[in-house]
Amino acid sequence: MDNNNILLIVEDDPGLQKQLKWSFEAYQPVIAGNKTEAIASLRRFMPRVVTLDLGLPPDPANASEGLATLKEILELAPSTKVIVVTGNDDRENAIKAVAQGAYDFYQKPIDIDVLTLIIERAFQLDALERENLKLQQNSTEPLSGIIASCKKMQDLSRMIEKVAPTNATTLLLGESGTGKEVIAKAIHGLSDRSNKPFIAVNCAAIPENLLESELFGYEKGAFTGAAQQTKGKIEFAHKGTFFLDEIGDLPIGLQAKLLRFLQERTIERIGGRQEIAIDVRIICATHQNLETLIEEGKFRRDLYYRISEITINIPPLRERPGDAIIIATAFLQRFSKLNNKKTKGFTQEAAIAIENYPWPGNIRELENKIKRAVIMSEGTNITFDDLELGQKKDESMPFNLKEVREAAETLAIKRALTYCNNNISHTAKLLGVTRPTLYTLFEKYGMQINGIAVDR
């Protein structure tokens, strides 16, 4: 059954059930007479559109059972379009239903033509929303420099698109090698400052005694060797974006001066007396836990609040399913071209290894491994041995769709059994299948409960 065309009709009146079922033959109607049946049908068929009688039993007088059903439907499947059907004297509950998330409402007596029009609109809106989501998810490079396909990174990309046009000070958190500077540049590129400078400073890469002059600049004669006036990196970023990487390594003495700059948006060069106004967007990043550093007295709490107006957490590569092989392919193409190699792709063993290796060094480690493999490879495909990942050939998730489906179904059944304390009836309802179907799956996968094979 194609759930794109399923219409769930929740109605307790048997005569009205028949009328509605035969009136909507253009769809695949599924009938439910009460809340329990409605939720079971929702789990089993995943309908796109639902018509819901608010006057469900056992309390048709105030329609509370109907509102409870609506609430549970939207909790389980928030994108479902629910059209509530009410009596003539029940407009108040209809308005409550729409406020709780119902798509629309219709008052009895039912005019099939009008209700058909509302249902058609609901299906059309659902199709448009799913098509828009599909277009977003199919984008392999949602932002310049960011290669991603997993939902976490798609959501992160949408967040960046919202943050970029603002001047909010942004804090990027993530492990080393996750691409914090790439994301900072993406934010800059989407802002109205994109044609202005992007200046980056790594606090961990510059000696403490030089960092202050690097950031704020100095006047001639400010110290021995200061032969001329020199602008700092913050001043060079005027009108653009200033990226302060590894801010967790910023010396505590400089944190007060940076905080003053963030508050006043003015700087003084070392040895100077003149305040210089700076118009700049600030983006900071670190792989460290700043709250831990605050507790240890190594980072100022007031500075933390100032730099984290917007905080973006970048997931490590191991938490981005499917992204490793996509990024690896992009690197392979780039390095093959740069090194005049004819490397075309990866062997199946190499691809599986890339997907299952934990990548403790994240994208930076992946880039280095692919670069080396391209240079050292002798064939047209990168092999498992070319990657030098220091692991055995992995027999993890297969490519065969049948095997993938079996693994996923087995895991889902085991989780549901645990949740339902091995109660077969409850497990079947939770999974949205019938008891006979669940027994068939037990037999298919040779599953046991408490070490005993399940018999019908």
C-alpha positions as CSV (number, residue, x, y, z in Angstrom):
1,M,0.0,0.0,0.0
2,D,1.4,3.4,-1.1
3,N,1.3,5.6,2.0
4,N,1.4,8.7,-0.2
5,N,-2.2,8.1,-1.1
6,I,-3.6,6.7,2.2
7,L,-6.4,8.6,3.9
8,L,-7.1,7.6,7.5
9,I,-10.8,8.2,8.4
10,V,-11.4,8.3,12.2
11,E,-15.1,8.1,12.7
12,D,-17.2,6.1,15.2
13,D,-20.6,6.2,13.3
14,P,-20.8,2.9,11.2
15,G,-23.1,4.5,8.7
16,L,-20.8,7.5,8.2
17,Q,-17.8,5.2,8.0
18,K,-19.3,3.5,4.9
19,Q,-20.4,6.8,3.3
20,L,-16.9,8.3,3.7
21,K,-15.1,5.1,2.6
22,W,-17.0,4.9,-0.7
23,S,-16.8,8.6,-1.2
24,F,-13.0,8.7,-1.3
25,E,-12.2,5.8,-3.6
26,A,-9.6,8.1,-5.4
27,Y,-7.5,7.5,-2.3
28,Q,-6.8,4.4,-0.2
29,P,-9.2,4.9,2.8
30,V,-8.4,3.2,6.1
31,I,-11.2,3.3,8.7
32,A,-10.7,3.6,12.5
33,G,-13.6,3.7,15.0
34,N,-11.8,5.0,18.1
35,K,-8.5,6.4,19.4
36,T,-6.8,3.0,19.9
37,E,-7.6,1.9,16.3
38,A,-6.6,5.3,15.0
39,I,-3.1,5.2,16.6
40,A,-2.6,1.6,15.5
41,S,-3.5,2.5,11.9
42,L,-1.3,5.6,12.0
43,R,1.7,3.4,13.1
44,R,0.9,0.7,10.5
45,F,0.0,2.7,7.4
46,M,1.7,6.1,8.0
47,P,-1.1,8.1,6.3
48,R,-0.3,11.6,4.9
49,V,-3.9,12.9,5.6
50,V,-6.3,12.1,8.4
51,T,-10.0,13.1,8.9
52,L,-10.7,13.0,12.6
53,D,-14.2,13.2,14.3
54,L,-13.7,15.2,17.4
55,G,-16.8,13.6,19.0
56,L,-15.1,10.2,19.5
57,P,-16.4,7.9,22.3
58,P,-16.4,7.6,25.2
59,D,-17.1,11.2,25.8
60,P,-18.7,12.7,22.7
61,A,-20.3,15.6,24.7
62,N,-17.0,17.6,25.0
63,A,-14.9,15.9,22.3
64,S,-12.0,15.4,24.7
65,E,-11.2,12.0,23.3
66,G,-11.0,13.6,19.8
67,L,-8.5,16.2,21.0
68,A,-6.5,13.6,22.8
69,T,-6.3,11.6,19.6
70,L,-5.2,14.6,17.7
71,K,-2.5,15.3,20.2
72,E,-1.1,11.8,20.0
73,I,-1.2,11.7,16.2
74,L,0.8,15.0,15.9
75,E,3.3,13.7,18.5
76,L,3.9,10.5,16.5
77,A,3.8,12.1,13.0
78,P,4.0,15.9,13.2
79,S,3.8,16.4,9.4
80,T,0.5,14.6,9.1
81,K,-2.3,16.8,7.8
82,V,-5.3,16.3,10.2
83,I,-8.7,17.6,9.2
84,V,-11.0,17.6,12.2
85,V,-14.7,17.1,11.7
86,T,-17.1,18.6,14.3
87,G,-20.8,19.1,15.0
88,N,-22.6,22.4,14.4
89,D,-22.4,23.2,18.1
90,D,-18.7,22.3,18.6
91,R,-16.9,25.2,16.9
92,E,-14.9,26.0,20.1
93,N,-13.2,22.6,20.1
94,A,-12.5,22.9,16.4
95,I,-10.7,26.1,17.0
96,K,-8.7,24.4,19.9
97,A,-7.8,21.6,17.5
98,V,-6.4,24.0,14.9
99,A,-4.5,25.8,17.6
100,Q,-3.0,22.5,18.6
101,G,-1.8,21.8,15.1
102,A,-4.7,20.5,13.0
103,Y,-4.5,21.3,9.3
104,D,-8.2,22.4,9.0
105,F,-11.7,21.7,10.3
106,Y,-15.1,21.0,8.8
107,Q,-18.5,21.1,10.5
108,K,-21.2,18.5,10.1
109,P,-23.5,17.7,8.2
110,I,-20.9,16.6,5.8
111,D,-20.9,17.8,2.2
112,I,-18.7,15.3,0.4
113,D,-17.8,17.8,-2.4
114,V,-16.5,20.4,0.1
115,L,-14.7,17.8,2.3
116,T,-13.1,16.3,-0.9
117,L,-11.7,19.8,-1.8
118,I,-10.2,20.2,1.7
119,I,-8.7,16.7,1.5
120,E,-7.2,17.3,-2.0
121,R,-5.6,20.5,-0.7
122,A,-4.1,18.7,2.2
123,F,-2.6,16.0,0.0
124,Q,-1.2,18.7,-2.4
125,L,0.4,20.6,0.5
126,D,1.9,17.4,1.8
127,A,3.4,16.6,-1.6
128,L,4.9,20.1,-1.9
129,E,6.4,19.9,1.6
130,R,8.0,16.5,0.9
131,E,9.3,17.7,-2.5
132,N,10.9,20.7,-0.9
133,L,12.5,18.5,1.8
134,K,13.8,16.1,-0.8
135,L,15.4,18.9,-2.7
136,Q,17.1,20.1,0.4
137,Q,18.3,16.6,1.3
138,N,19.6,15.9,-2.2
139,S,21.9,18.8,-2.1
140,T,25.4,17.3,-1.6
141,E,27.0,20.6,-1.1
142,P,24.5,22.8,0.8
143,L,27.0,25.6,1.4
144,S,30.2,26.5,-0.2
145,G,33.0,24.2,1.0
146,I,30.7,22.0,3.0
147,I,30.1,18.5,1.7
148,A,27.3,16.7,3.5
149,S,24.3,14.5,3.0
150,C,23.3,13.4,6.6
151,K,20.4,15.1,8.4
152,K,22.6,16.5,11.1
153,M,24.7,18.5,8.6
154,Q,21.7,19.4,6.5
155,D,20.1,20.9,9.7
156,L,23.4,22.6,10.5
157,S,23.5,24.1,7.0
158,R,20.0,25.5,7.4
159,M,21.1,27.0,10.7
160,I,24.1,28.7,9.1
161,E,21.9,30.2,6.4
162,K,19.8,31.8,9.2
163,V,22.7,33.1,11.2
164,A,24.9,34.3,8.4
165,P,23.0,37.5,7.4
166,T,23.1,38.8,11.0
167,N,25.9,40.3,13.0
168,A,25.5,37.9,16.0
169,T,28.8,36.8,17.5
170,T,29.0,33.1,16.8
171,L,30.8,30.3,18.6
172,L,31.7,27.1,16.7
173,L,32.2,24.0,18.9
174,G,33.6,20.8,17.5
175,E,36.5,18.3,17.7
176,S,39.8,19.1,15.9
177,G,39.5,18.5,12.2
178,T,35.7,18.9,11.9
179,G,36.0,21.9,9.6
180,K,35.4,24.9,11.9
181,E,37.2,27.4,9.7
182,V,35.4,26.1,6.6
183,I,32.1,26.8,8.4
184,A,33.3,30.2,9.5
185,K,34.1,31.0,5.9
186,A,30.7,29.8,4.8
187,I,29.1,32.1,7.3
188,H,31.2,35.0,6.0
189,G,30.4,34.1,2.4
190,L,26.6,34.2,3.0
191,S,26.8,37.5,4.8
192,D,26.6,41.1,3.5
193,R,30.3,41.3,4.4
194,S,31.3,38.6,1.8
195,N,33.2,41.1,-0.4
196,K,35.2,42.4,2.6
197,P,38.2,40.7,4.4
198,F,38.0,37.4,6.2
199,I,40.9,37.4,8.7
200,A,41.7,34.4,10.8
201,V,44.0,34.0,13.9
202,N,44.7,30.8,15.6
203,C,45.3,31.5,19.3
204,A,47.1,28.2,19.9
205,A,49.6,28.8,17.1
206,I,51.1,32.1,18.2
207,P,53.3,32.5,21.3
208,E,51.6,34.3,24.2
209,N,54.1,37.2,24.2
210,L,53.3,37.9,20.5
211,L,49.6,37.3,20.5
212,E,48.6,40.7,21.8
213,S,50.5,42.7,19.2
214,E,49.2,40.2,16.5
215,L,45.6,41.0,17.5
216,F,45.7,44.7,18.4
217,G,48.8,46.0,16.6
218,Y,51.3,48.5,18.1
219,E,52.7,52.0,17.7
220,K,56.2,52.9,16.7
221,G,58.5,52.7,19.7
222,A,56.0,50.8,21.9
223,F,58.7,48.2,22.7
224,T,62.2,47.2,21.6
225,G,62.1,46.4,17.9
226,A,58.8,48.3,17.2
227,A,60.4,50.3,14.4
228,Q,57.1,51.4,12.8
229,Q,53.4,51.6,13.4
230,T,51.7,48.2,12.7
231,K,48.1,47.3,12.5
232,G,46.7,44.3,14.2
233,K,44.6,41.5,12.7
234,I,41.4,42.9,14.2
235,E,42.0,46.2,12.5
236,F,42.7,44.5,9.1
237,A,39.3,42.8,9.4
238,H,37.5,46.2,9.5
239,K,34.1,45.9,7.7
240,G,34.7,42.2,7.3
241,T,34.8,39.0,9.5
242,F,37.3,38.2,12.2
243,F,37.7,34.5,13.0
244,L,39.4,33.7,16.3
245,D,40.2,30.0,16.2
246,E,41.0,28.0,19.3
247,I,39.8,30.7,21.6
248,G,40.0,28.3,24.5
249,D,43.8,28.8,24.3
250,L,43.6,32.6,24.6
251,P,45.7,33.6,27.6
252,I,43.6,34.8,30.6
253,G,45.4,38.2,30.5
254,L,44.2,38.9,27.0
255,Q,40.7,37.7,27.6
256,A,39.9,41.0,29.5
257,K,41.1,43.1,26.6
258,L,39.2,41.0,24.0
259,L,36.1,41.3,26.2
260,R,36.4,45.1,26.2
261,F,36.8,45.2,22.4
262,L,33.6,43.0,22.0
263,Q,31.7,45.4,24.3
264,E,33.0,48.7,23.0
265,R,34.0,47.7,19.4
266,T,37.1,49.9,19.8
267,I,40.8,48.9,20.2
268,E,44.0,50.6,21.3
269,R,47.3,49.6,19.7
270,I,50.0,48.6,22.2
271,G,51.7,51.9,23.2
272,G,48.9,53.9,21.8
273,R,46.3,56.2,23.4
274,Q,43.8,56.6,20.6
275,E,40.7,54.5,20.5
276,I,40.1,53.1,17.0
277,A,36.5,52.1,16.1
278,I,36.2,48.7,14.4
279,D,33.2,47.4,12.5
280,V,33.6,43.7,12.3
281,R,31.7,40.4,12.6
282,I,33.2,38.1,15.2
283,I,33.3,34.3,14.9
284,C,35.1,32.2,17.5
285,A,35.9,28.4,17.6
286,T,37.4,25.9,19.9
287,H,37.6,22.1,20.4
288,Q,37.7,22.5,24.1
289,N,34.9,22.5,26.7
290,L,34.8,26.2,27.7
291,E,32.4,25.5,30.6
292,T,35.1,23.2,32.1
293,L,37.8,25.9,31.5
294,I,35.5,28.4,33.3
295,E,35.2,26.1,36.3
296,E,39.0,25.7,36.4
297,G,39.5,29.5,36.3
298,K,41.1,29.4,32.8
299,F,38.4,31.2,30.9
300,R,36.2,34.2,31.8
301,R,32.5,33.5,32.2
302,D,31.6,37.0,31.0
303,L,33.7,36.5,27.8
304,Y,32.0,33.2,27.2
305,Y,28.5,34.8,27.3
306,R,29.7,37.5,25.0
307,I,31.1,35.2,22.3
308,S,28.3,32.7,22.4
309,E,25.3,34.7,21.2
310,I,24.8,31.9,18.7
311,T,26.4,28.5,19.4
312,I,26.8,26.0,16.6
313,N,27.9,22.4,17.5
314,I,29.6,20.6,14.6
315,P,29.3,16.8,14.8
316,P,32.3,14.7,14.4
317,L,32.6,12.6,11.2
318,R,31.8,9.4,13.0
319,E,28.3,10.8,13.9
320,R,27.6,11.8,10.2
321,P,26.3,8.6,8.6
322,G,27.0,8.4,4.9
323,D,29.2,11.6,4.8
324,A,32.6,10.0,5.0
325,I,32.4,8.2,1.6
326,I,30.9,11.3,0.0
327,I,33.7,13.6,1.3
328,A,36.3,10.9,0.5
329,T,35.1,10.9,-3.1
330,A,35.4,14.6,-3.4
331,F,38.9,14.5,-2.0
332,L,39.8,11.7,-4.4
333,Q,38.7,13.8,-7.4
334,R,40.6,16.8,-6.2
335,F,43.9,15.0,-5.5
336,S,43.7,12.9,-8.7
337,K,43.5,16.1,-10.7
338,L,46.2,17.8,-8.7
339,N,48.6,14.9,-9.0
340,N,47.8,13.9,-12.6
341,K,46.5,10.5,-11.5
342,K,43.8,8.4,-13.2
343,T,42.3,7.2,-9.9
344,K,38.5,6.8,-10.4
345,G,37.1,5.5,-7.2
346,F,37.3,3.0,-4.4
347,T,37.0,-0.8,-4.2
348,Q,34.1,-2.1,-2.2
349,E,36.4,-3.1,0.6
350,A,37.9,0.3,0.7
351,A,34.5,2.0,0.7
352,I,33.2,-0.1,3.6
353,A,36.4,0.6,5.5
354,I,35.9,4.4,5.0
355,E,32.3,4.2,6.2
356,N,33.2,2.3,9.4
357,Y,36.5,3.7,10.5
358,P,35.9,6.1,13.5
359,W,38.0,8.9,12.1
360,P,39.4,10.3,15.4
361,G,41.0,13.1,13.4
362,N,37.8,13.8,11.5
363,I,37.8,15.4,8.1
364,R,41.5,16.5,8.4
365,E,42.5,12.9,8.9
366,L,40.3,11.7,6.1
367,E,41.8,14.3,3.7
368,N,45.4,13.2,4.6
369,K,44.6,9.5,4.1
370,I,42.9,10.0,0.7
371,K,45.7,12.3,-0.5
372,R,48.3,9.7,0.4
373,A,46.2,6.9,-1.1
374,V,45.9,8.7,-4.4
375,I,49.6,9.4,-4.6
376,M,50.6,5.8,-3.7
377,S,47.9,3.9,-5.6
378,E,48.9,1.9,-8.7
379,G,45.5,1.1,-10.1
380,T,42.4,3.0,-11.1
381,N,40.7,2.3,-7.7
382,I,41.8,3.0,-4.2
383,T,42.1,-0.4,-2.4
384,F,41.7,-1.2,1.3
385,D,45.5,-1.5,1.7
386,D,46.1,1.9,0.0
387,L,44.2,3.6,2.9
388,E,46.4,2.2,5.7
389,L,43.7,2.6,8.3
390,G,45.3,0.0,10.6
391,Q,42.2,-2.1,10.9
392,K,41.0,-5.4,9.6
393,K,38.8,-5.7,6.6
394,D,35.3,-5.0,7.9
395,E,32.2,-7.1,7.4
396,S,29.9,-4.3,8.6
397,M,26.8,-3.0,7.0
398,P,26.3,-4.6,3.6
399,F,25.5,-2.9,0.3
400,N,22.8,-5.5,-0.5
401,L,19.4,-3.9,0.2
402,K,17.9,-7.2,1.4
403,E,20.6,-7.6,4.0
404,V,20.3,-4.0,5.1
405,R,16.5,-4.4,5.5
406,E,16.9,-7.6,7.5
407,A,19.5,-6.0,9.8
408,A,17.2,-3.0,10.4
409,E,14.1,-5.0,10.9
410,T,15.8,-7.4,13.4
411,L,17.1,-4.4,15.4
412,A,13.7,-2.7,15.5
413,I,12.0,-5.9,16.6
414,K,14.5,-6.5,19.4
415,R,14.1,-2.9,20.6
416,A,10.3,-3.1,20.6
417,L,10.4,-6.4,22.5
418,T,12.6,-4.9,25.2
419,Y,10.3,-1.9,25.5
420,C,7.2,-4.1,25.8
421,N,8.8,-6.6,28.2
422,N,8.5,-9.4,25.5
423,N,4.7,-8.9,25.3
424,I,3.9,-10.0,21.7
425,S,0.6,-8.1,21.4
426,H,2.1,-4.9,22.6
427,T,5.2,-5.3,20.5
428,A,3.1,-5.8,17.3
429,K,1.1,-2.6,18.1
430,L,4.2,-0.6,18.8
431,L,5.7,-1.8,15.5
432,G,2.5,-1.1,13.6
433,V,2.0,-4.7,12.4
434,T,-0.4,-7.5,13.1
435,R,0.5,-10.4,15.4
436,P,0.6,-12.9,12.4
437,T,3.0,-10.5,10.6
438,L,5.2,-10.3,13.7
439,Y,5.2,-14.1,14.1
440,T,6.2,-14.4,10.4
441,L,9.2,-12.1,11.1
442,F,10.2,-14.1,14.1
443,E,10.3,-17.2,12.0
444,K,12.0,-15.5,9.1
445,Y,14.9,-14.2,11.2
446,G,15.0,-17.2,13.6
447,M,14.4,-14.9,16.6
448,Q,14.0,-16.1,20.2
449,I,12.6,-14.6,23.4
450,N,14.5,-15.5,26.5
451,G,16.4,-18.1,24.6
452,I,13.1,-19.9,23.5
453,A,11.9,-19.9,19.9
454,V,8.6,-18.1,19.4
455,D,5.6,-20.4,18.5
456,R,2.3,-19.2,17.2
